[in-house]
């Protein structure tokens, strides 16, 4: 009898399903256990208007035994929900009014499900799951966790919000279903193999004992690789009119409607291992954002077979960046180009990059300049000779795209006003990556640690207007430089 225990990893049900509905964090091979940490700060700094679902943490898993014809699924998720009153209309997260409140929510769920391939058609993978759950709402130390992260890690003001009440609870049922269709290579569907494009339709709902029916439906286009997945799509979230708290009702209003989302997953090589996923989604109507990083464990039976190894395995490089003195966080994807050319020790590659965060190289009397940046470009990569299983690359990058900056006014005695602008911008970067392990895409050999320097320059600057009684505005959209630290994964597509 094969049996896998449920693991304890951070996760969140808010990544693509209704809260309380346990769902794997990504398309692709079915995991045994999965998990995510979510935060609205992990997506952007311009649209992010401090979504009321501030932090999320949970665990989930599924296992199957010979005694049951279906898979047993269990999950738990924890969310910190906040409601803020902003009477001046600035979106200032430190202004707390009479309507401010918070609650924390635990959701426990247990159910059964199944997944497989339509043997008659051969084009469709399907999945379903259903079960029961319970919600505990109230004061569960979310304020201490949120303010610790604000002060010690993010270096932003704490949010001192009163709890709406101490304890409430309710029960709910839940269900989810999904269909995945190959749209370019139907024969691969029978083996759930790599190298194709899928269209993925999913939906979930969780009716509560109070009469509320939160639900969502999503459609994604998935690029399926041997050791990774990308996807982009949309998700519609229904408005839950019967929540446990006024705080939860405020969050439900903010999250209702259409979301645009995208994600990238790095799958393990070998017989089993850990997959890593980054995802982000934005609600254009309300400005709500949600982002997360997940880890999940996959058994050998769910993985596609390995492809032959290559002496130069840098098929696709997916990087997660942290930049000092400049825009704080970023995601970069580099893929090879036969059009631009490559050799034994060099290659021209295409790349795309998205960065967001605060421009740390200058501040205005406690206020900040926030930025989002999306760019496309090219990279010249030089492969240095390997020595004792140590691999090293040196890369030069040229990128062009759009940069959005906003002066966020916190101190009301500033002599300038809050302002925002979009500018075309260019970026130059030099970086190096180190890898370890034998030739080929082994687990260790796929990991790269990188560092580098970059300079980003908007094509022309912007200036905010003076405040009432102020002496002059403030210039922004200025050239700046910064250092990068990054972790990268190589994936064969």
Long-range contacts (C-beta under 8 A, 24 or more apart in sequence): 1-65, 1-66, 1-67, 2-64, 2-65, 2-66, 3-63, 3-64, 3-65, 4-32, 4-33, 4-61, 4-63, 4-64, 4-299, 5-61, 5-63, 6-33, 6-59, 6-60, 6-61, 6-62, 6-63, 6-74, 7-32, 7-33, 7-35, 7-59, 7-61, 7-297, 8-59, 9-33, 9-34, 9-35, 9-59, 9-295, 9-296, 10-35, 10-36, 10-37, 10-57, 10-58, 10-59, 11-35, 11-36, 11-37, 11-56, 11-57, 11-58, 11-59, 11-60, 11-75, 11-77, 11-294, 12-36, 12-37, 12-38, 12-56, 12-57, 12-58, 12-77, 12-79, 12-292, 13-56, 13-58, 13-60, 13-75, 13-77, 13-107, 14-38, 14-53, 14-56, 14-77, 14-79, 14-290, 14-292, 15-279, 15-281, 15-290, 15-292, 15-294, 16-202, 16-216, 16-218, 16-235, 16-261, 16-279, 16-281, 17-176, 17-202, 17-204, 17-216, 18-174, 18-204, 18-205, 18-206, 18-214, 18-215, 18-216, 19-77, 19-79, 19-105, 19-107, 19-206, 19-214, 20-75, 20-77, 20-107, 20-109, 20-133, 20-135, 20-172, 20-174, 20-206, 21-75, 21-109, 21-174, 21-175, 21-176, 21-204, 21-205, 21-206, 22-60, 22-62, 22-73, 22-74, 22-75, 22-109, 22-111, 22-129, 23-60, 23-129, 23-176, 23-202, 23-204, 24-60, 24-296, 25-277, 25-279, 25-292, 25-294, 25-296, 26-229, 26-231, 26-263, 26-265, 26-275, 26-277, 26-279, 26-294, 26-296, 27-180, 27-198, 27-200, 27-220, 27-222, 27-224, 27-229, 27-231, 27-265, 28-222, 28-224, 28-229, 28-265, 28-267, 28-275, 29-192, 29-267, 29-275, 29-298, 29-302, 29-303, 29-304, 30-62, 30-115, 30-298, 30-302, 31-61, 31-62, 31-275, 31-296, 31-297, 31-298, 31-302, 32-61, 32-62, 32-63, 32-296, 32-297, 32-298, 32-299, 33-59, 33-60, 33-61, 33-296, 33-297, 34-60, 34-61, 34-294, 34-295, 34-296, 34-297, 35-59, 35-60, 35-294, 35-295, 35-296, 36-277, 36-292, 36-293, 36-294, 36-295, 37-292, 37-293, 37-294, 38-290, 38-291, 38-292, 39-291, 39-292, 40-288, 40-289, 40-290, 40-291, 41-154, 41-291, 42-280, 42-291, 42-292, 42-293, 42-329, 43-280, 43-281, 43-282, 43-289, 43-290, 43-291, 43-356, 44-280, 44-282, 44-289, 44-356, 44-372, 45-356, 45-357, 45-358, 45-370, 45-371, 45-372, 45-406, 46-356, 46-370, 46-371, 46-372, 46-404, 46-406, 46-420, 47-282, 47-284, 47-287, 47-289, 47-372, 48-287, 48-289, 49-91, 49-286, 49-287, 49-288, 50-82, 50-84, 50-91, 50-93, 51-251, 51-254, 51-255, 51-287, 51-288, 51-289, 51-290, 52-81, 52-82, 52-83, 52-84, 52-247, 52-250, 52-251, 52-254, 52-255, 52-288, 53-79, 53-80, 53-81, 53-251, 53-255, 53-288, 53-290, 54-80, 54-81, 54-82, 54-146, 54-159, 55-79, 55-80, 55-142, 55-145, 55-146, 55-149, 56-80, 56-292, 58-107, 62-113, 68-112, 69-114, 70-112, 70-113, 70-114, 71-112, 71-113, 71-114, 71-115, 71-129, 72-110, 72-111, 72-112, 73-109, 73-110, 73-111, 73-112, 73-113, 73-129, 73-131, 74-109, 74-110, 74-111, 75-107, 75-108, 75-109, 76-106, 76-107, 76-108, 76-109, 77-106, 77-107, 78-104, 78-105, 78-106, 78-107, 78-140, 78-142, 79-104, 79-105, 79-107, 80-104, 80-142, 80-143, 80-145, 80-146, 81-105, 81-245, 81-247, 81-248, 81-251, 82-146, 82-159, 82-161, 82-247, 82-251, 83-161, 83-246, 83-247, 83-250, 83-251, 84-159, 84-161, 90-409, 90-418, 92-409, 92-410, 93-156, 93-157, 93-159, 94-157, 94-159, 94-410, 96-159, 96-160, 96-161, 100-161, 100-162, 101-161, 101-162, 101-163, 101-164, 101-245, 101-246, 101-247, 102-142, 102-143, 102-159, 102-161, 102-162, 102-163, 102-164, 102-247, 103-137, 103-138, 103-139, 103-163, 103-164, 103-165, 103-244, 103-245, 103-247, 103-248, 104-137, 104-138, 104-139, 104-140, 104-141, 104-142, 105-135, 105-136, 105-137, 105-244, 105-248, 106-135, 106-136, 106-137, 106-140, 107-133, 107-134, 107-135, 107-136, 107-172, 108-133, 108-134, 108-136, 109-133, 109-174, 111-174, 113-176, 117-189, 117-190, 117-192, 122-186, 122-187, 122-189, 122-190, 123-181, 123-182, 123-186, 123-189, 124-179, 124-180, 124-181, 124-189, 125-179, 125-180, 125-181, 125-189, 125-192, 126-177, 126-178, 126-179, 126-180, 127-176, 127-177, 127-178, 128-175, 128-176, 128-177, 128-178, 129-175, 129-176, 129-177, 130-173, 130-174, 130-175, 130-176, 131-173, 131-174, 131-175, 132-171, 132-172, 132-173, 132-174, 133-171, 133-172, 133-173, 133-174, 133-206, 134-169, 134-170, 134-171, 134-172, 135-169, 135-170, 135-171, 135-172, 135-208, 135-244, 136-167, 136-168, 136-169, 137-165, 137-167, 137-168, 137-169, 137-170, 137-244, 137-245, 137-248, 138-163, 138-165, 138-166, 138-167, 138-168, 139-163, 139-165, 139-166, 139-167, 157-410, 164-245, 164-246, 164-247, 165-245, 168-244, 168-245, 170-208, 170-209, 170-210, 170-244, 171-208, 171-209, 172-206, 172-207, 172-208, 172-209, 173-206, 173-207, 174-204, 174-205, 174-206, 175-204, 175-205, 175-206, 176-202, 176-203, 176-204, 176-205, 177-202, 177-203, 177-204, 178-202, 178-203, 180-222, 191-304, 192-304, 193-304, 193-305, 194-224, 194-225, 194-226, 194-227, 194-304, 194-307, 194-493, 195-224, 195-225, 195-226, 195-493, 196-224, 197-221, 197-222, 197-223, 197-224, 198-222, 198-224, 200-231, 200-233, 208-242, 210-242, 210-243, 210-244, 211-242, 212-240, 212-241, 212-242, 212-243, 213-238, 213-240, 214-238, 214-240, 214-252, 218-261, 220-261, 223-493, 225-267, 225-316, 225-491, 225-492, 225-493, 226-267, 226-304, 226-306, 226-307, 226-491, 226-492, 226-493, 227-266, 227-267, 227-268, 227-269, 227-441, 227-446, 227-491, 227-492, 227-493, 228-264, 228-265, 228-266, 228-267, 228-316, 228-318, 228-489, 228-491, 228-493, 229-263, 229-264, 229-265, 229-267, 230-262, 230-263, 230-264, 230-265, 230-333, 231-262, 231-263, 232-261, 232-262, 232-263, 233-260, 233-261, 233-262, 234-258, 234-259, 234-260, 234-261, 235-259, 235-261, 235-281, 237-283, 253-286, 254-283, 254-286, 254-288, 255-283, 255-286, 255-288, 256-286, 257-283, 257-285, 257-286, 258-283, 258-284, 258-285, 259-283, 259-290, 260-284, 264-318, 264-331, 264-333, 266-318, 266-446, 266-489, 266-491, 267-298, 267-303, 267-491, 268-298, 268-303, 268-443, 269-306, 269-441, 269-442, 269-443, 269-446, 270-306, 270-442, 270-443, 271-300, 271-303, 272-297, 272-298, 272-299, 272-300, 272-303, 273-297, 273-298, 273-443, 274-298, 276-489, 278-320, 278-331, 293-320, 306-441, 307-492, 309-439, 309-440, 309-441, 309-442, 310-439, 310-440, 310-441, 310-492, 311-439, 311-440, 312-344, 312-383, 313-439, 313-440, 313-441, 313-445, 313-446, 313-490, 313-492, 314-347, 314-381, 314-393, 314-490, 315-490, 315-491, 315-492, 315-493, 316-490, 316-491, 316-492, 316-493, 317-433, 317-448, 317-488, 317-489, 317-490, 317-491, 318-488, 318-489, 318-491, 319-448, 319-450, 319-486, 319-487, 319-488, 319-489, 320-486, 320-487, 320-488, 321-355, 321-484, 321-485, 321-486, 322-484, 322-485, 322-486, 323-355, 323-357, 323-454, 323-482, 323-483, 323-484, 323-485, 324-360, 324-482, 324-483, 324-484, 324-485, 325-360, 325-361, 325-480, 325-481, 325-482, 325-483, 326-359, 326-360, 326-361, 326-454, 326-456, 326-480, 326-481, 326-482, 327-355, 327-356, 327-357, 327-358, 327-359, 327-371, 327-373, 327-456, 327-482, 328-355, 328-356, 328-357, 328-358, 328-360, 329-355, 329-356, 329-357, 330-354, 330-355, 330-356, 332-486, 334-379, 335-493, 340-378, 344-383, 345-382, 345-383, 345-384, 346-380, 346-381, 346-382, 346-383, 347-380, 347-381, 347-383, 348-378, 348-379, 348-380, 348-381, 349-378, 349-379, 349-381, 350-376, 350-377, 350-378, 350-379, 351-376, 351-377, 351-378, 351-379, 351-397, 351-399, 352-376, 352-377, 353-377, 353-399, 353-401, 353-427, 359-405, 359-480, 360-482, 361-480, 361-481, 361-482, 362-478, 362-480, 364-407, 364-414, 364-416, 364-474, 365-411, 365-413, 365-414, 366-410, 366-411, 367-407, 367-408, 367-409, 367-410, 367-411, 367-414, 368-407, 368-408, 368-410, 369-405, 369-406, 369-407, 369-408, 369-476, 370-405, 370-406, 370-408, 371-403, 371-404, 371-405, 371-406, 372-403, 372-404, 373-401, 373-402, 373-403, 373-404, 373-425, 373-427, 373-456, 374-401, 374-402, 375-399, 375-400, 375-401, 375-402, 375-425, 375-427, 376-400, 376-401, 377-401, 377-427, 386-439, 389-436, 389-437, 389-438, 390-434, 390-435, 390-436, 391-434, 391-435, 391-436, 391-437, 391-445, 391-448, 392-432, 392-433, 392-434, 392-435, 393-432, 393-433, 393-448, 394-430, 394-431, 394-432, 395-429, 395-430, 395-431, 395-432, 395-433, 395-452, 396-428, 396-429, 396-430, 397-427, 397-428, 397-429, 397-430, 397-431, 397-454, 398-426, 398-427, 398-428, 399-426, 399-427, 399-428, 399-429, 400-424, 400-425, 400-426, 400-427, 401-425, 401-427, 403-456, 403-458, 403-477, 405-458, 405-462, 405-476, 405-477, 407-464, 407-474, 407-476, 414-467, 414-470, 414-474, 415-466, 415-467, 415-469, 415-470, 415-471, 415-472, 415-473, 415-474, 416-464, 416-465, 416-466, 416-467, 416-470, 416-472, 416-473, 416-474, 417-464, 417-465, 417-466, 417-467, 417-470, 417-473, 418-464, 419-462, 419-463, 419-464, 419-465, 419-473, 419-476, 421-462, 421-476, 421-477, 423-458, 423-459, 423-460, 423-462, 423-477, 424-458, 424-459, 425-456, 425-457, 425-458, 425-459, 426-456, 426-457, 426-459, 427-454, 427-455, 427-456, 427-457, 428-454, 428-455, 429-453, 429-454, 429-455, 429-484, 430-454, 431-484, 431-486, 433-488, 435-490, 441-490, 441-491, 441-492, 445-490, 446-489, 446-490, 446-491, 447-487, 447-488, 447-489, 448-487, 448-488, 448-489, 448-490, 449-486, 449-487, 449-488, 450-484, 450-485, 450-486, 450-487, 450-488, 451-483, 451-484, 451-485, 451-486, 452-483, 452-484, 452-486, 453-481, 453-482, 453-483, 453-484, 454-481, 454-482, 454-484, 455-479, 455-480, 455-481, 456-480, 456-481, 456-482
